[in-house]
Amino acid sequence: MQNTRLSSIVTSVGRQVNRELVNPWRRLVVLVIAVLFGIFMGIAFSAIAGQLAYWDITVAALILLFCELIGSLFHGNKFNFRSTILGEALYAFKVGVTYSLFLIAFILGS
């Protein structure tokens, strides 16, 4: 890859973000925000799929595909995704989505 201005800016911003997120409190805040955003998105997915009944199967398949992809990336050894803040945040988002879907199912009694 060539060392262009854009690639050097992206690299330096990535290093700064990683340097800032080494602090455990900031890392915890990012993970809590990811879980809460996952809960919000799970409730939004279920509300949209509930209003438009023909989207039920499609939304369920997309959520299942997303959860399995994140799980295989997080638990696989190929990319070392578990040690990055992006991997942890995506996994926390997945946990939030899954939790909210279980919560909606228990509320509806199904």
C-alpha positions in Angstrom: 0.0 0.0 0.0 1.3 3.4 -0.9 1.9 6.0 1.9 -0.4 8.8 0.8 -1.7 11.7 2.8 -5.0 10.1 3.3 -3.6 6.8 4.5 -1.2 8.6 6.9 -4.1 10.7 8.3 -6.2 7.6 8.8 -3.3 5.7 10.4 -2.6 8.6 12.8 -6.2 9.0 13.8 -6.5 5.3 14.4 -3.4 5.4 16.6 -4.8 8.3 18.6 -8.1 6.6 19.1 -6.3 3.4 20.3 -4.1 5.5 22.6 -7.1 7.2 24.1 -9.0 4.0 24.6 -6.2 2.3 26.5 -7.8 3.8 29.6 -10.1 1.2 31.1 -12.8 3.7 32.0 -13.0 5.0 28.5 -13.0 1.5 27.2 -15.9 0.6 29.5 -17.9 3.6 28.5 -17.5 2.6 24.8 -18.7 -0.9 25.6 -21.7 0.3 27.6 -22.7 2.7 24.8 -22.4 -0.2 22.3 -24.6 -2.4 24.5 -27.2 0.3 24.9 -27.2 1.1 21.2 -27.6 -2.6 20.5 -30.6 -2.7 22.7 -32.1 0.3 20.9 -31.4 -1.2 17.5 -32.9 -4.6 18.5 -36.1 -2.9 19.7 -36.2 -0.9 16.5 -35.7 -4.0 14.3 -38.5 -5.8 16.1 -40.8 -2.8 15.8 -40.1 -2.4 12.1 -40.5 -6.1 11.4 -43.7 -6.1 13.5 -45.3 -3.3 11.5 -44.3 -4.7 8.1 -45.3 -8.3 8.5 -43.7 -9.4 5.2 -40.2 -8.3 6.6 -40.3 -10.8 9.5 -38.3 -13.6 7.9 -35.9 -11.3 6.1 -35.1 -9.3 9.3 -34.7 -12.4 11.3 -32.3 -13.9 8.7 -30.2 -10.7 8.6 -30.0 -10.5 12.4 -29.0 -14.2 12.6 -26.4 -13.7 9.8 -25.0 -10.6 11.6 -24.8 -12.4 15.0 -23.1 -15.5 13.5 -20.6 -13.4 11.6 -19.6 -11.3 14.6 -19.4 -14.5 16.7 -17.1 -16.2 14.2 -14.9 -13.1 13.9 -14.7 -12.7 17.7 -14.1 -16.3 18.6 -12.0 -17.2 15.6 -8.2 -17.1 15.7 -7.6 -15.8 12.2 -8.0 -12.0 12.6 -7.3 -11.6 16.4 -10.5 -9.5 16.5 -11.0 -10.1 20.3 -8.1 -7.8 21.3 -9.3 -4.7 19.4 -11.8 -2.2 20.7 -13.7 -2.5 17.5 -14.2 -6.2 18.0 -15.2 -5.8 21.7 -17.7 -3.0 20.7 -19.2 -5.1 17.9 -19.6 -8.0 20.3 -21.2 -5.8 22.9 -23.5 -4.5 20.2 -24.5 -8.1 19.3 -25.1 -8.8 23.0 -27.4 -5.8 23.2 -29.4 -6.8 20.1 -29.8 -10.4 21.4 -30.8 -9.2 24.8 -33.4 -6.8 23.5 -34.9 -9.5 21.2 -35.2 -11.9 24.1 -36.7 -9.1 26.2 -39.3 -8.3 23.5 -40.1 -12.0 23.2 -40.7 -12.3 27.0 -42.8 -9.1 27.0 -45.0 -10.5 24.2 -45.2 -13.9 25.8 -44.1 -15.8 22.8 
